[in-house]
Amino acid sequence: MSSASSPAHTDLITERLVLRPWTTNEATAVLDDIRSAHWADDFPAEGDRVIAGLFAQHPDWLGAYGHRLIIERESGLLVGSIGLFWPPSEGVLEIGYGIVASRRGRGYASEATQALAGFALGAPDVHTVSANVELSNPPSVRVLEKAGFHRWTTEDNVARFRMTTTSNH
């Protein structure tokens, strides 16, 4: 039985990246520090380890609208992860991302964020994708701006960004 047409098995392909769902084996490898030849030298980063450790509590994160690994198409190497914190709350879904240090500054995070946010906005019951960024992290603020997110509020040194299906606010 093939379910290749279901969203859970759909890789998102951008100009330079492939975003594909994690497997439980990959999460286990990250947690057990079992290196793969398909990983960039500095993968996984701490954020990747945290997400891998949360899959048991949040099995939906392994689904169609959950977390994905970021693969550099040119090299075939795993260079980060990006994810949607499913399920949505009142139509709002939070996104988070991380690119390993060796691949930062290439626009990968913006490219991946734009692709996954666009995909998420096509999900049932989702009208907004949001992200919160500490103002002490200007590169992450730029990632969201480049990906088409709009800052809608700032409080306690955290900028809150969102992308919606209905407007640019």
N, C-alpha and C positions, 0 to 999 in steps of 0.2 A: 504494500500500500504506500503510495507516494503522496506526500502532502507538500510537494515543492511549490505549489501555488499559494499556500497559506502564508500570511505575513510573517509567521514565526521563522520561516525558512527563506525569507527574502533578504538577501544582502543588499545594502544600499551602496551604490557605486557612484563615486564622484570623479572629478577629473583626475585626482591623484591618489584617492583612497578607496578602500573597501571597508564598510562598517558591517560586521556580521555578529550575530548573537554569540555570547559566551557558550561554551559547553561546560557541563559539570566537571569533566576531566580537566579542562583548562583552569577552572577555579581551584580544583584540588592541587594541581601542579603549582599554581601561584602560592597557595597557602603552605604547601610542603617544600617550597623553594626547589622544585625540580625544573631545571632550566630546559628550554626548548631551543633547537637550532633556528626556529622561526621567530624568535624574540630578538628585538634590538638589545644591544649589550646592557642597557640600563632599564629594560623592562623586567619585572613590574616596578612601578613607582609605589610609594606608600599608599596613595589613593586607590590604586588597583588592588592592593592587598586588602584594604578595608572593604571594598565592594565584594571581592571574592568571599570574604568571611561573612557577608550578610545574606548571601543567596539562600542559605538554609532557612532563615527567618522570613525571607521575601521571595518565594519561588516565582512570583509573577515577574520578577526582574529578569528571569531567564526567557521570558516570552517575547512575543512580537514587539511589544512596546516597552521593553525593558532596557537592559544594558548591553552594549556592543563593544567589541574590540575594534581598534582602529589599525588597519593594515596599510602600509605604504605600498602602493601598487608597483612602483618601480623596483623595489627590492624584495617585496613579499614579506617583509618583516613586520611584526607586531610592534607598534610605536606608541600605543596609549589605549585609553578606553573612554567611552562616553555613555551616558545613560539617562534614561527617563525613570523618575521615581514613581512607578505605577503602584496603585491606581490613581487616577485623577481625583482631585478634591474640588467639587463644584465646578467641574470643567477645566480646572487648572492643573497642569502637569509640570513638575520641576525637572530641569535638565542640569546635568553636571558633566564635566569633562576633564581630561588630563592627558597631556602629551609628554613623553619622556624628555628629559633635558636635552639629549643629543639631537632631537628633531624639532625643538622649539624655534620660533622665529621664521618659520616657513609658511605660515598661514594654515597649517593643518587643522588646528583647533577650530578656527572660524569656518573652514570648509566642512568639517564634520558636524559642527553645531548647526549650521544652516541646513544641511541635509537631514539631520535627525529631527530638528524642530519642524521642518516642512512635512516630514513623514508623520510626526505626532499630531500635527494639526488636521490630518486626514482621519484620525482615529475617532471612533464613536465617542460622543460625549466629551470631546476635548475642544475648547475654543481658545485656550491660552497656554503658551509654554513660558515658564518663568525661570529666572536664575537670580541668585543673590551673590554679590561679589564684594569682598572687603575693599574699601578704597585704597588700602595699602598694597593692592595687587593690580596696578594699572595695566599690565599685559592682559589680564583676564577681562578687564573692562573693555579693552580694545577688541578682544575676541568677539564679545557679544555685539559691540557696535558694528563690526565688520560683517557679522552674520545676519544683521538686519533687525536685531533687538532694539527696543527703545527703553531708555531709562525713564521710569515713571515716579520714583521716589528715592530719597536717600535719608537714612536715619541711622544713628549710632554707628557711623563710619561704614555702613553697608549700603551699596547701591543696589536697588531692585530693578531688574530688567524684565521685559516681557515682549512676546510676539503673539499677536492675536489673529484670528481668522477674519475679524470684522472691521478692524481699524488699524491705524498706525500708532495707537497710544498704548 
